[in-house]
Amino acid sequence: MITSSQSDVVRVGVRDAIREIIACEPPADDETALFHDLRIAGDDAWELMDGIVKRFPIDATGFDFSQFFPSEGDTAPYWLLRLTGLHKRYKRLTVAHITEVARRGKWFEPSGGI
């Protein structure tokens, strides 16, 4: 069982990893989505997820990157296609969810949809 202080360490660690990618303080709202709100995508998203897995002992079995983030080459076309409604829809991956994954040490699908 994770204690409250350990839980705080996990939350701070996840937020630190996000800060390293976006080069500024992440929003205080843990329901902020990594791609949809912070625009973390492609190589940056890969680097973020890799950094979190290295910081915390997470079994990432079942995590499908392409369900949550566009690849590096698809980022610009995504924003253009979004204007027309022809874009691929990505699942929301929030700061709260990735923090809970780090706490549990195992990937699980977020509740909710796209």
CYANA upper distance limits for C-alpha pairs under 8 A (distance plus 0.5 A):
  2 ILE  CA      6 GLN  CA      6.40
  2 ILE  CA      7 SER  CA      6.77
  2 ILE  CA    103 ARG  CA      7.87
  3 THR  CA      7 SER  CA      6.61
  4 SER  CA      8 ASP  CA      6.77
  5 SER  CA      9 VAL  CA      6.85
  6 GLN  CA     10 VAL  CA      6.85
  7 SER  CA     11 ARG  CA      6.80
  7 SER  CA    103 ARG  CA      7.18
  8 ASP  CA     12 VAL  CA      6.60
  9 VAL  CA     13 GLY  CA      6.49
 10 VAL  CA     14 VAL  CA      6.67
 10 VAL  CA     99 THR  CA      7.15
 10 VAL  CA    102 ALA  CA      7.20
 10 VAL  CA    103 ARG  CA      6.88
 11 ARG  CA     15 ARG  CA      6.70
 11 ARG  CA     99 THR  CA      6.26
 12 VAL  CA     16 ASP  CA      6.49
 13 GLY  CA     17 ALA  CA      6.76
 13 GLY  CA     52 ILE  CA      8.47
 13 GLY  CA     55 ARG  CA      8.12
 14 VAL  CA     18 ILE  CA      6.86
 14 VAL  CA     52 ILE  CA      7.01
 14 VAL  CA     95 VAL  CA      8.24
 14 VAL  CA     98 ILE  CA      8.10
 14 VAL  CA     99 THR  CA      6.65
 14 VAL  CA    102 ALA  CA      8.44
 15 ARG  CA     19 ARG  CA      6.57
 15 ARG  CA     26 PRO  CA      7.19
 15 ARG  CA     95 VAL  CA      8.27
 16 ASP  CA     20 GLU  CA      6.75
 17 ALA  CA     21 ILE  CA      7.19
 17 ALA  CA     48 LEU  CA      6.84
 17 ALA  CA     51 GLY  CA      7.16
 17 ALA  CA     52 ILE  CA      7.07
 18 ILE  CA     22 ILE  CA      6.74
 18 ILE  CA     26 PRO  CA      7.23
 18 ILE  CA     48 LEU  CA      7.08
 19 ARG  CA     23 ALA  CA      5.83
 19 ARG  CA     24 CYS  CA      5.93
 19 ARG  CA     25 GLU  CA      6.09
 19 ARG  CA     26 PRO  CA      6.46
 20 GLU  CA     24 CYS  CA      8.08
 21 ILE  CA     40 ILE  CA      8.44
 21 ILE  CA     44 ASP  CA      6.91
 21 ILE  CA     47 GLU  CA      8.37
 21 ILE  CA     48 LEU  CA      7.07
 22 ILE  CA     26 PRO  CA      8.20
 22 ILE  CA     38 LEU  CA      8.39
 22 ILE  CA     40 ILE  CA      8.08
 27 PRO  CA     32 THR  CA      7.64
 30 ASP  CA     94 THR  CA      7.20
 30 ASP  CA     95 VAL  CA      5.47
 30 ASP  CA     96 ALA  CA      5.27
 31 GLU  CA     94 THR  CA      5.82
 31 GLU  CA     95 VAL  CA      6.55
 31 GLU  CA     96 ALA  CA      6.36
 32 THR  CA     37 ASP  CA      6.55
 32 THR  CA     38 LEU  CA      7.91
 32 THR  CA     94 THR  CA      5.82
 32 THR  CA     95 VAL  CA      6.42
 32 THR  CA     96 ALA  CA      8.35
 33 ALA  CA     37 ASP  CA      5.60
 33 ALA  CA     38 LEU  CA      7.02
 33 ALA  CA     92 ARG  CA      6.28
 33 ALA  CA     93 LEU  CA      5.77
 33 ALA  CA     94 THR  CA      4.56
 33 ALA  CA     95 VAL  CA      6.83
 34 LEU  CA     38 LEU  CA      5.63
 34 LEU  CA     39 ARG  CA      6.91
 34 LEU  CA     40 ILE  CA      6.12
 34 LEU  CA     92 ARG  CA      8.01
 34 LEU  CA     93 LEU  CA      6.41
 34 LEU  CA     94 THR  CA      6.29
 34 LEU  CA     95 VAL  CA      7.26
 35 PHE  CA     39 ARG  CA      4.91
 35 PHE  CA     40 ILE  CA      5.21
 35 PHE  CA     41 ALA  CA      6.45
 35 PHE  CA     68 PHE  CA      7.84
 35 PHE  CA     69 PHE  CA      6.84
 35 PHE  CA     92 ARG  CA      7.80
 35 PHE  CA     93 LEU  CA      7.83
 36 HIS  CA     40 ILE  CA      8.41
 36 HIS  CA     92 ARG  CA      7.36
 40 ILE  CA     44 ASP  CA      6.62
 40 ILE  CA     45 ALA  CA      5.89
 40 ILE  CA     69 PHE  CA      8.32
 41 ALA  CA     45 ALA  CA      5.16
 41 ALA  CA     46 TRP  CA      8.13
 41 ALA  CA     69 PHE  CA      5.93
 41 ALA  CA     70 PRO  CA      6.34
 41 ALA  CA     71 SER  CA      7.22
 41 ALA  CA     72 GLU  CA      7.28
 41 ALA  CA     75 THR  CA      7.28
 42 GLY  CA     46 TRP  CA      6.87
 42 GLY  CA     69 PHE  CA      7.15
 42 GLY  CA     70 PRO  CA      6.21
 42 GLY  CA     71 SER  CA      4.72
 42 GLY  CA     72 GLU  CA      4.24
 42 GLY  CA     73 GLY  CA      7.88
 42 GLY  CA     74 ASP  CA      8.30
 42 GLY  CA     75 THR  CA      7.31
 43 ASP  CA     47 GLU  CA      6.51
 43 ASP  CA     71 SER  CA      7.63
 43 ASP  CA     72 GLU  CA      6.25
 44 ASP  CA     48 LEU  CA      6.58
 45 ALA  CA     49 MET  CA      6.67
 45 ALA  CA     69 PHE  CA      7.49
 46 TRP  CA     50 ASP  CA      6.48
 46 TRP  CA     65 PHE  CA      8.35
 47 GLU  CA     51 GLY  CA      6.45
 48 LEU  CA     52 ILE  CA      6.75
 49 MET  CA     53 VAL  CA      6.71
 50 ASP  CA     54 LYS  CA      6.68
 51 GLY  CA     55 ARG  CA      6.59
 52 ILE  CA     56 PHE  CA      6.62
 52 ILE  CA    102 ALA  CA      8.10
 53 VAL  CA     57 PRO  CA      6.77
 53 VAL  CA     58 ILE  CA      5.94
 53 VAL  CA     59 ASP  CA      8.47
 53 VAL  CA     60 ALA  CA      8.12
 53 VAL  CA    102 ALA  CA      8.29
 54 LYS  CA     58 ILE  CA      8.42
 56 PHE  CA    102 ALA  CA      6.58
 56 PHE  CA    105 GLY  CA      7.62
 57 PRO  CA    102 ALA  CA      7.99
 57 PRO  CA    105 GLY  CA      6.20
 58 ILE  CA    101 VAL  CA      7.91
 58 ILE  CA    102 ALA  CA      6.71
 58 ILE  CA    104 ARG  CA      8.30
 58 ILE  CA    105 GLY  CA      4.69
 58 ILE  CA    106 LYS  CA      5.55
 58 ILE  CA    107 TRP  CA      7.47
 59 ASP  CA    105 GLY  CA      6.60
 59 ASP  CA    106 LYS  CA      5.06
 59 ASP  CA    107 TRP  CA      6.61
 60 ALA  CA    106 LYS  CA      6.60
 60 ALA  CA    107 TRP  CA      5.53
 61 THR  CA    106 LYS  CA      8.26
 61 THR  CA    107 TRP  CA      7.09
 62 GLY  CA    107 TRP  CA      7.45
 62 GLY  CA    108 PHE  CA      8.19
 63 PHE  CA    107 TRP  CA      6.96
 63 PHE  CA    108 PHE  CA      8.20
 63 PHE  CA    109 GLU  CA      8.40
 64 ASP  CA     68 PHE  CA      7.91
 65 PHE  CA     69 PHE  CA      6.53
 66 SER  CA     70 PRO  CA      6.63
 66 SER  CA     71 SER  CA      7.75
 66 SER  CA     90 TYR  CA      8.39
 67 GLN  CA     90 TYR  CA      6.02
 67 GLN  CA     91 LYS  CA      6.42
 68 PHE  CA     90 TYR  CA      5.41
 68 PHE  CA     91 LYS  CA      5.41
 68 PHE  CA     92 ARG  CA      6.88
 68 PHE  CA     93 LEU  CA      7.01
 69 PHE  CA     90 TYR  CA      6.91
 70 PRO  CA     74 ASP  CA      6.13
 70 PRO  CA     75 THR  CA      6.29
 70 PRO  CA     78 TYR  CA      8.24
 70 PRO  CA     90 TYR  CA      8.31
 71 SER  CA     75 THR  CA      6.93
 73 GLY  CA     77 PRO  CA      8.43
 74 ASP  CA     78 TYR  CA      6.44
 75 THR  CA     79 TRP  CA      7.29
 76 ALA  CA     80 LEU  CA      7.10
 77 PRO  CA     81 LEU  CA      6.40
 78 TYR  CA     82 ARG  CA      6.38
 78 TYR  CA     87 HIS  CA      6.25
 78 TYR  CA     88 LYS  CA      7.81
 79 TRP  CA     83 LEU  CA      7.36
 79 TRP  CA     87 HIS  CA      8.34
 80 LEU  CA     84 THR  CA      7.93
 81 LEU  CA     85 GLY  CA      6.75
 81 LEU  CA     86 LEU  CA      5.82
 81 LEU  CA     87 HIS  CA      5.41
 82 ARG  CA     86 LEU  CA      6.59
 82 ARG  CA     87 HIS  CA      5.46
 89 ARG  CA    114 ILE  CA      6.88
 90 TYR  CA    114 ILE  CA      6.33
 91 LYS  CA    113 GLY  CA      6.68
 91 LYS  CA    114 ILE  CA      4.76
 92 ARG  CA    110 PRO  CA      8.42
 92 ARG  CA    113 GLY  CA      7.72
 92 ARG  CA    114 ILE  CA      6.40
 93 LEU  CA     97 HIS  CA      6.98
 93 LEU  CA     98 ILE  CA      7.55
 93 LEU  CA    110 PRO  CA      7.57
 94 THR  CA     98 ILE  CA      6.84
 95 VAL  CA     99 THR  CA      6.53
 96 ALA  CA    100 GLU  CA      6.71
 97 HIS  CA    101 VAL  CA      6.71
 97 HIS  CA    110 PRO  CA      7.06
 98 ILE  CA    102 ALA  CA      6.73
 99 THR  CA    103 ARG  CA      6.73
100 GLU  CA    104 ARG  CA      6.62
101 VAL  CA    105 GLY  CA      6.32
101 VAL  CA    106 LYS  CA      6.19
101 VAL  CA    107 TRP  CA      5.96
101 VAL  CA    108 PHE  CA      7.34
102 ALA  CA    106 LYS  CA      7.54
